[in-house]
Amino acid sequence: MMQNKNCVKNCIAVGLSMILLAGCGSQAETTATSEEIVLQEPVGISANYDVAQYRDLYNYELYPSVVAPYVTEYAFEKDHVFKEYAIAPGATAEPGDALVYSETRDIDKQVEELDEEIEDLKTDHLTDVDAMQKDIKDAKDAEYKVAEGVAAFYEWEPDESNQAAHDGFDKMILKPQIAYKRAIQGRERLEQSLKEINEMYDLELAYKEDTKKRLQDKVTDATIQAKEKGTVVACSLLWGGETVGKEIPIMALGDTETKVIRTTYITKTVIAKAEDYYAFINGKRYEVIYQPIENEEYNRLTQDGQTVYSSFYLQDPNNEVAMGDAATLVLINESRSDVLCIPYDAVKVEEEGSYCYVYDGENSVYTELQLGLKDGAYVEVLSGIKPGDKVLSAEGAALQKNRATLEKGTFENQYESNGFLYYPFSWWIENPVETGKAYIKEILVTESQQVKTGETLMTLEVVSDDIEIERCKKRIERLEERLVKLQAKKTENDGRKIIDRQVEKNITANIAETNRVKRTLAKLSKYSGTVEIQAPKDGIITEINELKPGDMVWGGTKLLQFADSSVRAIVVNDKDAVLAYGNQATVEYVDVNGARQSVPGEVITVDNSALSKDLKKDWMLISLPEESQQLFDGSREDGGKWSRDLFTVKIPVRQVQDVVLVPKQAVSAVKGSFYVNVVQEDGTVTKTGFISGGSNNNYHWAICGLDEGMEICWE
């Protein structure tokens, strides 16, 4: 018995370990009540007995969990139509990187139109400024010539002593002076007009550029960007075209440098009253930092229908713990170290207090007791008996026929499920034809077919808007004829040294208008006749719209859903919530030769305890290595079609290494505590308690209370 005593004592010093069973560990209580214990008479010296001995007792709670990253969720600030993910699950984003795109086709079109308007505005402004500057130059030349004439006239100004001649001179110079002033005024008017043109241009340009910026800001708002570095650990299974409400999380990033343990909710009061709390992982104690939740936040979450969890930051300075490691939060409420204990079923209760029967070798002696803390099967005795006393108890153990020597090994549960392929980078290829009428001509692919970059997927027959095209052509023809005449007139003026600024302005305006009409014609003529819809990259056709040859399709109509096959994962069901981010997996499949093959994988999404209700799911994603192309080569149905459900995923979960394994049939349970019969060196048998970290069909694994090499027995 001392062997067990020392073991339990050491376990308290080191700590408890993980409990993988649902619920809590054994609860220590105060003295027994008359409702719990039935008064019994002594049954004589033939009764079973157990020996009073020193044990460690403690009131504890265990919270099973896993090591997970710190998670930040992302959502659109406004309602948007989802377009595609910018980054795949399992990939890492830097601050500022795009995470999710929404559909911005209408905004993009407005920006494109504004770009054209701004370009036309700049062209027209340069034309106007060039013409105005030429007019100002002409005005300055005229002003200079008039000024020269006035200056020359003044050279003949008579002396003021000859008043009559001077008066006559003043009358004669009046007309040149008026002409000079008019020349100055004409030049100033032109300069003022140029200033006004520039001011109006600046205002209009600023307005258009501000409008463009606001549209571009809408595009930015329609793109979710990473605020901090993180790995994509969760996302909604959205397809292009789905409407997403504002502030609804659709992606989450995990900080894999920050390790978090999440448990069922524990109040601040419970934590404050606890003697100790820590995490037990892989046989070692790790300190944790409790992250309290304020009452307002707790109320908000519960009223919103959320499940509230408590979080603890794991302190792992040597980086010994990996993501996905099974962990147990140990909360010790009260403990007793090295106290005298007897089996709790040996205690009887009467009005005066508690008592037991002590066997003195011949008789069972009535003995009053004062009791303290208890666990599932044993209670602390404060007074009434001494170490070594034999008390009558059904807990007394006898040697039994089945025996085993405890050994250390690896404990795990096995997860196995069918999985199917998921492509996060998937979108609809739409009809690009915006003018004319488009009809389905030929569909060249089938669903689940793999395609190569540039491969033709579908052809359209486009009937262009011939009336509008012809109108544009006529307009261009007339403009070009007009341009020939204007250029001929300018050539004639140049030969006669005549400056006609209006002709030059008309030529520039003609060229600008011709370019605008040609741009419109190019848009109208962009799609005509047979138009091929091609694969943008290597990928797979995941869905084809319900179309057939001859169907007319409007611009923007969804034609085929295409997925980038280089970014892929396996989706598995996890409704029992046994998988964790970082779990290692094996993905098996049958190749084209009928042989079973396998590739390694890893769970790349976090469990629901890390997510809000909008991101919670009953599935998990399993990554695949880059060289896993054989998955596709070896997963074909008849006709060469790819099948999405020919994969078996196996994952060891709750895996614990180097622990004492206890045959399940040897274990008995009393009020949440677990016991086995240990054979002592002298051949006697002692019922020994231990903390079970979990069990499967064959074994419990012991956290504390049992050592490698112990011999146990059972019926």
Secondary structure by P-SEA (a helix, b strand, c coil): caaaaaaaaaaaaacccccccccccbbbbccccccccccccccccccbbbbbbbbbbbbbbbbbbbbbcbbbbbbbccbbbbccccccccccccccccccccccaaaaaaaaaaaaaaaaaaaaaaaaaaaaaaaaaaaaaaaaaaaaaaaaaacccccccaaaaaaaaaaaaaaaaaaaaaaaaaaaaaaaaaaaaaaaaaaaaaaaaaaaaaaaaaaaaabbbbccccccccccccccccccccccccbbbbcccbbbbbcccccaaaaaaccbbbbbcccbbbbbbbbbbcaaaaaaaaaabbbbbbbbbbbccccccccccbbbbcccccccccccccccccccccccbbbbbbbccccbbbbbbccccccccbbbbccccccccccccccccccccbbbbbbbbbbbbbbbbbbbbbbccccccccccccccccccccccccccccccccccbbbbbbcaaaaaaaaaaaaaaaaaaaaaaaaaaaaaaaaccccaaaaaaaaaaaaaaaaaaaaaaaaaccccccccccccccccccccccccccccccccccbbbbcccbbbbbbbccccccccbbbbbbbbbccccbbbbbbbbbcccccccccccccccbbbbbbccccccccccccccccccccccbbbbbbccccccccccccccccccccbbbbbbbcccccccbbbbbbcccccccccccccccccbbbbcc
